[in-house]
Amino acid sequence: MPAKPLLDAALATRRILVQAKDVVYVKGILEGYGGLAVVFAEQGGELTLATPHSRAAELDAFIADLSGEIPSMRCL
């Protein structure tokens, strides 16, 4: 039996790219935001952030703030 996908239409996702050394930093900062999103690491610094649609604007604001702290970060 195939496994169910981890992400579905009930979740809003955002993809970002950071340097590999910044992955732990992003995860640590996100933990302090009270379950705002979960992080899936694709490869190296490719991250998928997933949150309920009701918190998508909050996640977008988080990403905007984070881009000021990590200048090399890119949205995919």
PyMOL CGO cylinders between C-alpha atoms (Angstrom):
from pymol import cmd
from pymol.cgo import CYLINDER

trace = [
    CYLINDER, 0.00, 0.00, 0.00, 1.50, 3.37, -0.97, 0.3, 1, 1, 1, 1, 1, 1,
    CYLINDER, 1.50, 3.37, -0.97, 2.09, 5.91, 1.77, 0.3, 1, 1, 1, 1, 1, 1,
    CYLINDER, 2.09, 5.91, 1.77, -0.20, 8.93, 1.92, 0.3, 1, 1, 1, 1, 1, 1,
    CYLINDER, -0.20, 8.93, 1.92, 1.44, 12.23, 0.98, 0.3, 1, 1, 1, 1, 1, 1,
    CYLINDER, 1.44, 12.23, 0.98, 2.56, 14.34, 3.92, 0.3, 1, 1, 1, 1, 1, 1,
    CYLINDER, 2.56, 14.34, 3.92, 1.22, 17.53, 2.37, 0.3, 1, 1, 1, 1, 1, 1,
    CYLINDER, 1.22, 17.53, 2.37, -2.26, 18.04, 1.01, 0.3, 1, 1, 1, 1, 1, 1,
    CYLINDER, -2.26, 18.04, 1.01, -4.68, 20.80, 0.03, 0.3, 1, 1, 1, 1, 1, 1,
    CYLINDER, -4.68, 20.80, 0.03, -5.43, 21.56, 3.71, 0.3, 1, 1, 1, 1, 1, 1,
    CYLINDER, -5.43, 21.56, 3.71, -1.97, 23.09, 4.07, 0.3, 1, 1, 1, 1, 1, 1,
    CYLINDER, -1.97, 23.09, 4.07, -0.37, 26.18, 2.62, 0.3, 1, 1, 1, 1, 1, 1,
    CYLINDER, -0.37, 26.18, 2.62, 3.25, 25.62, 1.67, 0.3, 1, 1, 1, 1, 1, 1,
    CYLINDER, 3.25, 25.62, 1.67, 6.15, 27.93, 1.02, 0.3, 1, 1, 1, 1, 1, 1,
    CYLINDER, 6.15, 27.93, 1.02, 9.52, 26.87, -0.34, 0.3, 1, 1, 1, 1, 1, 1,
    CYLINDER, 9.52, 26.87, -0.34, 12.72, 28.67, 0.56, 0.3, 1, 1, 1, 1, 1, 1,
    CYLINDER, 12.72, 28.67, 0.56, 16.38, 28.13, -0.13, 0.3, 1, 1, 1, 1, 1, 1,
    CYLINDER, 16.38, 28.13, -0.13, 19.02, 28.86, 2.50, 0.3, 1, 1, 1, 1, 1, 1,
    CYLINDER, 19.02, 28.86, 2.50, 22.62, 27.81, 2.85, 0.3, 1, 1, 1, 1, 1, 1,
    CYLINDER, 22.62, 27.81, 2.85, 22.97, 24.37, 4.45, 0.3, 1, 1, 1, 1, 1, 1,
    CYLINDER, 22.97, 24.37, 4.45, 24.54, 25.97, 7.52, 0.3, 1, 1, 1, 1, 1, 1,
    CYLINDER, 24.54, 25.97, 7.52, 21.36, 28.03, 8.09, 0.3, 1, 1, 1, 1, 1, 1,
    CYLINDER, 21.36, 28.03, 8.09, 18.89, 25.12, 8.12, 0.3, 1, 1, 1, 1, 1, 1,
    CYLINDER, 18.89, 25.12, 8.12, 19.23, 24.49, 11.86, 0.3, 1, 1, 1, 1, 1, 1,
    CYLINDER, 19.23, 24.49, 11.86, 18.91, 28.23, 12.52, 0.3, 1, 1, 1, 1, 1, 1,
    CYLINDER, 18.91, 28.23, 12.52, 15.64, 28.42, 10.54, 0.3, 1, 1, 1, 1, 1, 1,
    CYLINDER, 15.64, 28.42, 10.54, 14.23, 25.38, 12.35, 0.3, 1, 1, 1, 1, 1, 1,
    CYLINDER, 14.23, 25.38, 12.35, 15.22, 26.79, 15.73, 0.3, 1, 1, 1, 1, 1, 1,
    CYLINDER, 15.22, 26.79, 15.73, 13.64, 30.18, 15.07, 0.3, 1, 1, 1, 1, 1, 1,
    CYLINDER, 13.64, 30.18, 15.07, 10.47, 28.55, 13.77, 0.3, 1, 1, 1, 1, 1, 1,
    CYLINDER, 10.47, 28.55, 13.77, 10.12, 26.43, 16.93, 0.3, 1, 1, 1, 1, 1, 1,
    CYLINDER, 10.12, 26.43, 16.93, 9.76, 29.66, 18.92, 0.3, 1, 1, 1, 1, 1, 1,
    CYLINDER, 9.76, 29.66, 18.92, 6.67, 30.63, 16.90, 0.3, 1, 1, 1, 1, 1, 1,
    CYLINDER, 6.67, 30.63, 16.90, 4.24, 28.27, 18.64, 0.3, 1, 1, 1, 1, 1, 1,
    CYLINDER, 4.24, 28.27, 18.64, 3.69, 25.70, 15.94, 0.3, 1, 1, 1, 1, 1, 1,
    CYLINDER, 3.69, 25.70, 15.94, 3.46, 28.19, 13.10, 0.3, 1, 1, 1, 1, 1, 1,
    CYLINDER, 3.46, 28.19, 13.10, 4.76, 25.69, 10.57, 0.3, 1, 1, 1, 1, 1, 1,
    CYLINDER, 4.76, 25.69, 10.57, 6.55, 22.42, 10.08, 0.3, 1, 1, 1, 1, 1, 1,
    CYLINDER, 6.55, 22.42, 10.08, 9.76, 22.22, 8.09, 0.3, 1, 1, 1, 1, 1, 1,
    CYLINDER, 9.76, 22.22, 8.09, 10.59, 19.58, 5.50, 0.3, 1, 1, 1, 1, 1, 1,
    CYLINDER, 10.59, 19.58, 5.50, 14.20, 19.57, 4.30, 0.3, 1, 1, 1, 1, 1, 1,
    CYLINDER, 14.20, 19.57, 4.30, 14.42, 18.50, 0.69, 0.3, 1, 1, 1, 1, 1, 1,
    CYLINDER, 14.42, 18.50, 0.69, 18.15, 18.56, 0.08, 0.3, 1, 1, 1, 1, 1, 1,
    CYLINDER, 18.15, 18.56, 0.08, 20.82, 20.83, 1.45, 0.3, 1, 1, 1, 1, 1, 1,
    CYLINDER, 20.82, 20.83, 1.45, 19.11, 24.12, 2.17, 0.3, 1, 1, 1, 1, 1, 1,
    CYLINDER, 19.11, 24.12, 2.17, 15.91, 23.56, 0.16, 0.3, 1, 1, 1, 1, 1, 1,
    CYLINDER, 15.91, 23.56, 0.16, 13.11, 23.81, 2.72, 0.3, 1, 1, 1, 1, 1, 1,
    CYLINDER, 13.11, 23.81, 2.72, 9.36, 23.43, 2.47, 0.3, 1, 1, 1, 1, 1, 1,
    CYLINDER, 9.36, 23.43, 2.47, 7.39, 25.18, 5.22, 0.3, 1, 1, 1, 1, 1, 1,
    CYLINDER, 7.39, 25.18, 5.22, 3.81, 23.98, 5.72, 0.3, 1, 1, 1, 1, 1, 1,
    CYLINDER, 3.81, 23.98, 5.72, 1.05, 25.57, 7.78, 0.3, 1, 1, 1, 1, 1, 1,
    CYLINDER, 1.05, 25.57, 7.78, -2.75, 25.61, 7.88, 0.3, 1, 1, 1, 1, 1, 1,
    CYLINDER, -2.75, 25.61, 7.88, -4.26, 28.11, 5.43, 0.3, 1, 1, 1, 1, 1, 1,
    CYLINDER, -4.26, 28.11, 5.43, -5.51, 30.15, 8.39, 0.3, 1, 1, 1, 1, 1, 1,
    CYLINDER, -5.51, 30.15, 8.39, -1.88, 30.93, 9.31, 0.3, 1, 1, 1, 1, 1, 1,
    CYLINDER, -1.88, 30.93, 9.31, -0.49, 31.48, 5.80, 0.3, 1, 1, 1, 1, 1, 1,
    CYLINDER, -0.49, 31.48, 5.80, -0.27, 35.28, 6.20, 0.3, 1, 1, 1, 1, 1, 1,
    CYLINDER, -0.27, 35.28, 6.20, 1.60, 34.81, 9.48, 0.3, 1, 1, 1, 1, 1, 1,
    CYLINDER, 1.60, 34.81, 9.48, 4.02, 32.44, 7.76, 0.3, 1, 1, 1, 1, 1, 1,
    CYLINDER, 4.02, 32.44, 7.76, 4.55, 34.95, 4.94, 0.3, 1, 1, 1, 1, 1, 1,
    CYLINDER, 4.55, 34.95, 4.94, 5.39, 37.63, 7.52, 0.3, 1, 1, 1, 1, 1, 1,
    CYLINDER, 5.39, 37.63, 7.52, 7.81, 35.22, 9.22, 0.3, 1, 1, 1, 1, 1, 1,
    CYLINDER, 7.81, 35.22, 9.22, 9.54, 34.56, 5.89, 0.3, 1, 1, 1, 1, 1, 1,
    CYLINDER, 9.54, 34.56, 5.89, 9.79, 38.29, 5.16, 0.3, 1, 1, 1, 1, 1, 1,
    CYLINDER, 9.79, 38.29, 5.16, 11.37, 38.92, 8.58, 0.3, 1, 1, 1, 1, 1, 1,
    CYLINDER, 11.37, 38.92, 8.58, 13.70, 35.97, 8.16, 0.3, 1, 1, 1, 1, 1, 1,
    CYLINDER, 13.70, 35.97, 8.16, 14.92, 37.24, 4.80, 0.3, 1, 1, 1, 1, 1, 1,
    CYLINDER, 14.92, 37.24, 4.80, 16.23, 40.32, 6.62, 0.3, 1, 1, 1, 1, 1, 1,
    CYLINDER, 16.23, 40.32, 6.62, 18.28, 38.09, 8.92, 0.3, 1, 1, 1, 1, 1, 1,
    CYLINDER, 18.28, 38.09, 8.92, 19.50, 35.73, 6.18, 0.3, 1, 1, 1, 1, 1, 1,
    CYLINDER, 19.50, 35.73, 6.18, 20.36, 37.90, 3.16, 0.3, 1, 1, 1, 1, 1, 1,
    CYLINDER, 20.36, 37.90, 3.16, 21.23, 34.89, 0.98, 0.3, 1, 1, 1, 1, 1, 1,
    CYLINDER, 21.23, 34.89, 0.98, 17.75, 33.32, 1.48, 0.3, 1, 1, 1, 1, 1, 1,
    CYLINDER, 17.75, 33.32, 1.48, 15.59, 32.96, -1.60, 0.3, 1, 1, 1, 1, 1, 1,
    CYLINDER, 15.59, 32.96, -1.60, 11.95, 32.02, -2.08, 0.3, 1, 1, 1, 1, 1, 1,
    CYLINDER, 11.95, 32.02, -2.08, 11.46, 29.22, -4.58, 0.3, 1, 1, 1, 1, 1, 1,
]
cmd.load_cgo(trace, "trace")
